[in-house]
Amino acid sequence: MKEYLDLLERCGATFVQAAVATISGNSFLDMGVSNWKLVAASGFAAVLSVLKSWAATKIGDKSCSLAGKTTASEESLYGDE
């Protein structure tokens, strides 16, 4: 269950970050793209995030991160989980 919550958090964060970035970029640069298209592009970014996270669970250390969670610096900061 924890893996799915991590995946959901990453997906939601990617969607929000991409939406804010594309909509604000469109405002500043006057690209003339409809907001719904920018939100749709943000949705695609979120889907790609989910696919990458899923792939990381298959080839990595079973976490949603390709970098893993077992680096020495993280162990010293967070200890054993």
N, CA, C and O atoms as a GROMACS GRO file, in nm:
protein
  324
    1MET      N    1   0.082  -0.120   0.000
    1MET     CA    2   0.000   0.000   0.000
    1MET      C    3   0.086   0.126   0.000
    1MET      O    4   0.052   0.225  -0.064
    2LYS      N    5   0.198   0.121   0.072
    2LYS     CA    6   0.286   0.238   0.080
    2LYS      C    7   0.340   0.276  -0.058
    2LYS      O    8   0.357   0.394  -0.088
    3GLU      N    9   0.368   0.173  -0.142
    3GLU     CA   10   0.419   0.200  -0.276
    3GLU      C   11   0.317   0.274  -0.360
    3GLU      O   12   0.351   0.362  -0.439
    4TYR      N   13   0.189   0.237  -0.343
    4TYR     CA   14   0.084   0.304  -0.420
    4TYR      C   15   0.064   0.448  -0.375
    4TYR      O   16   0.036   0.536  -0.457
    5LEU      N   17   0.079   0.474  -0.246
    5LEU     CA   18   0.070   0.612  -0.197
    5LEU      C   19   0.185   0.695  -0.250
    5LEU      O   20   0.168   0.811  -0.287
    6ASP      N   21   0.305   0.635  -0.255
    6ASP     CA   22   0.421   0.703  -0.310
    6ASP      C   23   0.399   0.734  -0.458
    6ASP      O   24   0.430   0.844  -0.504
    7LEU      N   25   0.346   0.637  -0.531
    7LEU     CA   26   0.318   0.655  -0.672
    7LEU      C   27   0.213   0.764  -0.694
    7LEU      O   28   0.228   0.848  -0.783
    8LEU      N   29   0.109   0.764  -0.613
    8LEU     CA   30   0.004   0.865  -0.624
    8LEU      C   31   0.059   1.004  -0.592
    8LEU      O   32   0.024   1.102  -0.659
    9GLU      N   33   0.143   1.013  -0.491
    9GLU     CA   34   0.203   1.142  -0.457
    9GLU      C   35   0.290   1.195  -0.570
    9GLU      O   36   0.284   1.313  -0.604
   10ARG      N   37   0.370   1.108  -0.629
   10ARG     CA   38   0.456   1.150  -0.739
   10ARG      C   39   0.374   1.193  -0.860
   10ARG      O   40   0.406   1.292  -0.926
   11CYS      N   41   0.268   1.119  -0.889
   11CYS     CA   42   0.182   1.153  -1.002
   11CYS      C   43   0.114   1.288  -0.980
   11CYS      O   44   0.114   1.373  -1.070
   12GLY      N   45   0.058   1.308  -0.863
   12GLY     CA   46  -0.009   1.435  -0.832
   12GLY      C   47   0.087   1.552  -0.834
   12GLY      O   48   0.056   1.659  -0.886
   13ALA      N   49   0.205   1.533  -0.775
   13ALA     CA   50   0.303   1.641  -0.772
   13ALA      C   51   0.350   1.675  -0.913
   13ALA      O   52   0.366   1.793  -0.945
   14THR      N   53   0.373   1.575  -0.995
   14THR     CA   54   0.415   1.600  -1.133
   14THR      C   55   0.307   1.676  -1.209
   14THR      O   56   0.338   1.769  -1.284
   15PHE      N   57   0.181   1.637  -1.190
   15PHE     CA   58   0.072   1.705  -1.259
   15PHE      C   59   0.064   1.852  -1.218
   15PHE      O   60   0.054   1.941  -1.303
   16VAL      N   61   0.068   1.878  -1.088
   16VAL     CA   62   0.057   2.016  -1.039
   16VAL      C   63   0.175   2.099  -1.085
   16VAL      O   64   0.157   2.212  -1.131
   17GLN      N   65   0.296   2.045  -1.073
   17GLN     CA   66   0.415   2.120  -1.114
   17GLN      C   67   0.411   2.150  -1.264
   17GLN      O   68   0.441   2.262  -1.306
   18ALA      N   69   0.375   2.050  -1.344
   18ALA     CA   70   0.370   2.072  -1.489
   18ALA      C   71   0.262   2.172  -1.526
   18ALA      O   72   0.282   2.255  -1.615
   19ALA      N   73   0.146   2.164  -1.460
   19ALA     CA   74   0.037   2.257  -1.490
   19ALA      C   75   0.075   2.400  -1.455
   19ALA      O   76   0.053   2.492  -1.533
   20VAL      N   77   0.133   2.419  -1.337
   20VAL     CA   78   0.174   2.554  -1.297
   20VAL      C   79   0.281   2.608  -1.392
   20VAL      O   80   0.276   2.724  -1.433
   21ALA      N   81   0.377   2.523  -1.426
   21ALA     CA   82   0.486   2.568  -1.513
   21ALA      C   83   0.437   2.603  -1.653
   21ALA      O   84   0.475   2.706  -1.709
   22THR      N   85   0.352   2.518  -1.711
   22THR     CA   86   0.307   2.544  -1.848
   22THR      C   87   0.210   2.661  -1.855
   22THR      O   88   0.217   2.741  -1.949
   23ILE      N   89   0.120   2.672  -1.759
   23ILE     CA   90   0.025   2.783  -1.762
   23ILE      C   91   0.095   2.916  -1.735
   23ILE      O   92   0.066   3.016  -1.802
   24SER      N   93   0.186   2.918  -1.639
   24SER     CA   94   0.258   3.043  -1.614
   24SER      C   95   0.353   3.076  -1.728
   24SER      O   96   0.370   3.192  -1.764
   25GLY      N   97   0.416   2.973  -1.786
   25GLY     CA   98   0.501   2.997  -1.903
   25GLY      C   99   0.423   3.051  -2.020
   25GLY      O  100   0.471   3.138  -2.093
   26ASN      N  101   0.302   3.001  -2.039
   26ASN     CA  102   0.216   3.050  -2.146
   26ASN      C  103   0.178   3.196  -2.122
   26ASN      O  104   0.168   3.274  -2.216
   27SER      N  105   0.158   3.232  -1.996
   27SER     CA  106   0.123   3.371  -1.963
   27SER      C  107   0.240   3.465  -1.989
   27SER      O  108   0.222   3.574  -2.045
   28PHE      N  109   0.358   3.423  -1.947
   28PHE     CA  110   0.476   3.509  -1.961
   28PHE      C  111   0.522   3.520  -2.107
   28PHE      O  112   0.560   3.628  -2.152
   29LEU      N  113   0.518   3.411  -2.178
   29LEU     CA  114   0.572   3.408  -2.314
   29LEU      C  115   0.467   3.432  -2.421
   29LEU      O  116   0.500   3.442  -2.540
   30ASP      N  117   0.341   3.440  -2.382
   30ASP     CA  118   0.230   3.462  -2.475
   30ASP      C  119   0.238   3.366  -2.594
   30ASP      O  120   0.245   3.408  -2.709
   31MET      N  121   0.239   3.236  -2.563
   31MET     CA  122   0.251   3.133  -2.666
   31MET      C  123   0.120   3.111  -2.740
   31MET      O  124   0.119   3.055  -2.850
   32GLY      N  125   0.010   3.153  -2.682
   32GLY     CA  126  -0.119   3.141  -2.749
   32GLY      C  127  -0.178   3.001  -2.744
   32GLY      O  128  -0.256   2.964  -2.832
   33VAL      N  129  -0.142   2.923  -2.645
   33VAL     CA  130  -0.193   2.787  -2.631
   33VAL      C  131  -0.310   2.790  -2.532
   33VAL      O  132  -0.303   2.858  -2.430
   34SER      N  133  -0.416   2.716  -2.563
   34SER     CA  134  -0.531   2.709  -2.473
   34SER      C  135  -0.493   2.644  -2.342
   34SER      O  136  -0.410   2.553  -2.337
   35ASN      N  137  -0.556   2.692  -2.234
   35ASN     CA  138  -0.525   2.635  -2.103
   35ASN      C  139  -0.561   2.487  -2.094
   35ASN      O  140  -0.491   2.411  -2.027
   36TRP      N  141  -0.666   2.444  -2.160
   36TRP     CA  142  -0.703   2.303  -2.153
   36TRP      C  143  -0.597   2.216  -2.218
   36TRP      O  144  -0.574   2.103  -2.175
   37LYS      N  145  -0.531   2.268  -2.323
   37LYS     CA  146  -0.422   2.192  -2.385
   37LYS      C  147  -0.301   2.183  -2.292
   37LYS      O  148  -0.231   2.082  -2.289
   38LEU      N  149  -0.277   2.288  -2.218
   38LEU     CA  150  -0.167   2.287  -2.122
   38LEU      C  151  -0.195   2.189  -2.008
   38LEU      O  152  -0.105   2.118  -1.964
   39VAL      N  153  -0.319   2.184  -1.961
   39VAL     CA  154  -0.357   2.090  -1.856
   39VAL      C  155  -0.348   1.947  -1.910
   39VAL      O  156  -0.306   1.856  -1.838
   40ALA      N  157  -0.387   1.927  -2.035
   40ALA     CA  158  -0.376   1.794  -2.096
   40ALA      C  159  -0.229   1.752  -2.104
   40ALA      O  160  -0.196   1.636  -2.077
   41ALA      N  161  -0.143   1.843  -2.142
   41ALA     CA  162   0.001   1.812  -2.147
   41ALA      C  163   0.053   1.778  -2.007
   41ALA      O  164   0.139   1.691  -1.992
   42SER      N  165   0.001   1.846  -1.907
   42SER     CA  166   0.040   1.816  -1.769
   42SER      C  167  -0.007   1.676  -1.729
   42SER      O  168   0.062   1.606  -1.656
   43GLY      N  169  -0.122   1.637  -1.777
   43GLY     CA  170  -0.172   1.502  -1.754
   43GLY      C  171  -0.081   1.397  -1.817
   43GLY      O  172  -0.056   1.292  -1.759
   44PHE      N  173  -0.033   1.426  -1.938
   44PHE     CA  174   0.061   1.334  -2.002
   44PHE      C  175   0.190   1.323  -1.922
   44PHE      O  176   0.247   1.215  -1.910
   45ALA      N  177   0.236   1.435  -1.867
   45ALA     CA  178   0.356   1.431  -1.783
   45ALA      C  179   0.333   1.344  -1.660
   45ALA      O  180   0.422   1.271  -1.618
   46ALA      N  181   0.215   1.353  -1.602
   46ALA     CA  182   0.183   1.272  -1.485
   46ALA      C  183   0.178   1.124  -1.521
   46ALA      O  184   0.224   1.039  -1.444
   47VAL      N  185   0.123   1.092  -1.638
   47VAL     CA  186   0.119   0.952  -1.683
   47VAL      C  187   0.261   0.900  -1.704
   47VAL      O  188   0.291   0.787  -1.667
   48LEU      N  189   0.347   0.981  -1.764
   48LEU     CA  190   0.486   0.940  -1.781
   48LEU      C  191   0.554   0.918  -1.647
   48LEU      O  192   0.636   0.828  -1.633
   49SER      N  193   0.522   1.000  -1.548
   49SER     CA  194   0.576   0.982  -1.415
   49SER      C  195   0.533   0.849  -1.355
   49SER      O  196   0.614   0.780  -1.292
   50VAL      N  197   0.408   0.813  -1.374
   50VAL     CA  198   0.357   0.684  -1.324
   50VAL      C  199   0.429   0.569  -1.394
   50VAL      O  200   0.469   0.472  -1.329
   51LEU      N  201   0.445   0.579  -1.526
   51LEU     CA  202   0.513   0.472  -1.600
   51LEU      C  203   0.658   0.458  -1.557
   51LEU      O  204   0.708   0.346  -1.543
   52LYS      N  205   0.727   0.570  -1.536
   52LYS     CA  206   0.865   0.564  -1.491
   52LYS      C  207   0.874   0.504  -1.352
   52LYS      O  208   0.963   0.423  -1.325
   53SER      N  209   0.785   0.543  -1.265
   53SER     CA  210   0.785   0.489  -1.129
   53SER      C  211   0.754   0.340  -1.128
   53SER      O  212   0.815   0.265  -1.052
   54TRP      N  213   0.661   0.297  -1.213
   54TRP     CA  214   0.630   0.155  -1.223
   54TRP      C  215   0.751   0.077  -1.273
   54TRP      O  216   0.784  -0.029  -1.221
   55ALA      N  217   0.817   0.132  -1.376
   55ALA     CA  218   0.936   0.066  -1.429
   55ALA      C  219   1.046   0.058  -1.323
   55ALA      O  220   1.120  -0.041  -1.316
   56ALA      N  221   1.058   0.162  -1.241
   56ALA     CA  222   1.160   0.163  -1.137
   56ALA      C  223   1.136   0.053  -1.034
   56ALA      O  224   1.231  -0.003  -0.979
   57THR      N  225   1.010   0.021  -1.008
   57THR     CA  226   0.981  -0.087  -0.913
   57THR      C  227   1.021  -0.222  -0.969
   57THR      O  228   1.048  -0.316  -0.894
   58LYS      N  229   1.025  -0.233  -1.101
   58LYS     CA  230   1.060  -0.360  -1.164
   58LYS      C  231   1.211  -0.379  -1.178
   58LYS      O  232   1.260  -0.492  -1.172
   59ILE      N  233   1.286  -0.269  -1.196
   59ILE     CA  234   1.430  -0.283  -1.219
   59ILE      C  235   1.515  -0.231  -1.105
   59ILE      O  236   1.636  -0.255  -1.101
   60GLY      N  237   1.455  -0.161  -1.013
   60GLY     CA  238   1.532  -0.103  -0.903
   60GLY      C  239   1.518  -0.182  -0.775
   60GLY      O  240   1.509  -0.305  -0.777
   61ASP      N  241   1.515  -0.111  -0.665
   61ASP     CA  242   1.508  -0.174  -0.533
   61ASP      C  243   1.364  -0.180  -0.480
   61ASP      O  244   1.342  -0.172  -0.359
   62LYS      N  245   1.269  -0.194  -0.569
   62LYS     CA  246   1.126  -0.205  -0.536
   62LYS      C  247   1.065  -0.073  -0.488
   62LYS      O  248   0.952  -0.072  -0.440
   63SER      N  249   1.140   0.037  -0.501
   63SER     CA  250   1.081   0.167  -0.471
   63SER      C  251   1.046   0.234  -0.603
   63SER      O  252   1.081   0.184  -0.710
   64CYS      N  253   0.977   0.346  -0.596
   64CYS     CA  254   0.938   0.418  -0.717
   64CYS      C  255   1.049   0.507  -0.771
   64CYS      O  256   1.030   0.579  -0.868
   65SER      N  257   1.164   0.502  -0.708
   65SER     CA  258   1.278   0.584  -0.747
   65SER      C  259   1.383   0.498  -0.815
   65SER      O  260   1.416   0.390  -0.766
   66LEU      N  261   1.436   0.545  -0.927
   66LEU     CA  262   1.546   0.474  -0.992
   66LEU      C  263   1.674   0.485  -0.912
   66LEU      O  264   1.762   0.399  -0.921
   67ALA      N  265   1.686   0.592  -0.832
   67ALA     CA  266   1.807   0.612  -0.754
   67ALA      C  267   1.812   0.519  -0.633
   67ALA      O  268   1.920   0.491  -0.582
   68GLY      N  269   1.699   0.472  -0.588
   68GLY     CA  270   1.695   0.384  -0.473
   68GLY      C  271   1.694   0.461  -0.343
   68GLY      O  272   1.697   0.584  -0.342
   69LYS      N  273   1.691   0.387  -0.233
   69LYS     CA  274   1.683   0.450  -0.102
   69LYS      C  275   1.793   0.403  -0.008
   69LYS      O  276   1.782   0.420   0.113
   70THR      N  277   1.898   0.345  -0.061
   70THR     CA  278   1.996   0.283   0.027
   70THR      C  279   2.133   0.350   0.020
   70THR      O  280   2.234   0.284   0.042
   71THR      N  281   2.137   0.478  -0.010
   71THR     CA  282   2.265   0.546  -0.011
   71THR      C  283   2.312   0.572   0.131
   71THR      O  284   2.231   0.580   0.223
   72ALA      N  285   2.442   0.584   0.148
   72ALA     CA  286   2.499   0.603   0.281
   72ALA      C  287   2.452   0.734   0.344
   72ALA      O  288   2.427   0.740   0.465
   73SER      N  289   2.439   0.838   0.263
   73SER     CA  290   2.397   0.967   0.319
   73SER      C  291   2.254   0.961   0.369
   73SER      O  292   2.221   1.021   0.471
   74GLU      N  293   2.168   0.890   0.299
   74GLU     CA  294   2.030   0.876   0.344
   74GLU      C  295   2.021   0.791   0.470
   74GLU      O  296   1.941   0.820   0.559
   75GLU      N  297   2.102   0.687   0.478
   75GLU     CA  298   2.102   0.604   0.598
   75GLU      C  299   2.146   0.683   0.719
   75GLU      O  300   2.092   0.665   0.828
   76SER      N  301   2.244   0.772   0.701
   76SER     CA  302   2.288   0.853   0.814
   76SER      C  303   2.184   0.957   0.852
   76SER      O  304   2.174   0.994   0.970
   77LEU      N  305   2.106   1.004   0.756
   77LEU     CA  306   2.003   1.103   0.786
   77LEU      C  307   1.878   1.039   0.844
   77LEU      O  308   1.824   1.087   0.944
   78TYR      N  309   1.833   0.931   0.782
   78TYR     CA  310   1.703   0.874   0.818
   78TYR      C  311   1.711   0.745   0.899
   78TYR      O  312   1.612   0.706   0.962
   79GLY      N  313   1.824   0.680   0.899
   79GLY     CA  314   1.837   0.553   0.970
   79GLY      C  315   1.764   0.443   0.897
   79GLY      O  316   1.720   0.463   0.784
   80ASP      N  317   1.751   0.330   0.959
   80ASP     CA  318   1.679   0.218   0.899
   80ASP      C  319   1.530   0.243   0.908
   80ASP      O  320   1.480   0.290   1.009
   81GLU      N  321   1.461   0.211   0.800
   81GLU     CA  322   1.315   0.228   0.798
   81GLU      C  323   1.247   0.096   0.814
   81GLU      O  324   1.124   0.089   0.814
   0.00000   0.00000   0.00000
